[in-house]
Amino acid sequence: MCRELPQAIQETGQEIRTFMPKYGCVNERRNQLHEVIRLSGMNLIIDDSDHQLIIKVASIQSARMQVYFIDNEDYFKRKFVVTDEAGNEFADNDDRAIFFARGVLETVKKLRWTPDIVHCHGWMSAIAPLFVKKAFADDPFFADSKVVYSVYDNPYQTPFLPHLADKVKMPGVLDEDVQDVAAGGSFANLNKLAVRFADGVIQGSPSMDAEILDYTKNSKKLFLPYQSPENYVPSYLEFYNQVLGK
């Protein structure tokens, strides 16, 4: 999805930027990643600790498309994605998600690019809608941006601690804004937080957690049910236009 959708959107004449975490399993030499010095070097404070934001980029030649990688030695050097070799979930996955969301938005600002739509895929990006709509609400780069959030059926099992609500606090983010995760960052609660601040929600997997689905429907947000691989691109394009009010 995150490989083919940006290319399809780009081929319609739209300008896109694609971001993902630089997980340790991504081979830098094979994929010819290189650090973008002019974008790197900022420190982000996560849970009262400084973490350096490193931006790397690689090209998908066949698609004439670049991918930006959000990197940090503390969070993304390990060779696995969200669990260790034994299948145990990393205890700092919440911090990694916060760092990724903030890192993307800060990098977009450095690129001096104003997105019409920020499309967030899955729980690792679930905090981005909150940041766009609250912490960056008055920033000229995001003031008019719409947010689309895709929910996937890839739950984590160990809920994030309630301290997550404090970790995501930034100027502009109020206690009432993080009430969904104040009691604990379960998979359902984190997705509810994303849905709450999204302008549109997409069911990205054939099945969807019933609690999240009910919450989404009750929110009255624009909602796109699951689309098959054969027809999702035109459906997504139409949905983007709906979100933009076209």
Secondary structure, DSSP 8 states (H G I E B T S, - for coil): -TTHHHHHHHTTT----EEEE--TTS-TTTTT-EE-TTT---EEEETTEEEE-EEEEEEEGGGTEEEEEEE-HHHH-SSSSSB-TTS-B-TTHHHHHHHHHHHHHHHHHHTT---SEEEEESGGGTTHHHIIIIITTTSTTTTT-EEEEEE-S---SS-B-TTHHHHT--TT--GGGGHHHHT-B-HHHHHHHHHHH-SEEEE-SSS--HHHHHHHHHHT-EEE----TTTHHHHHHHHHHHHHT-
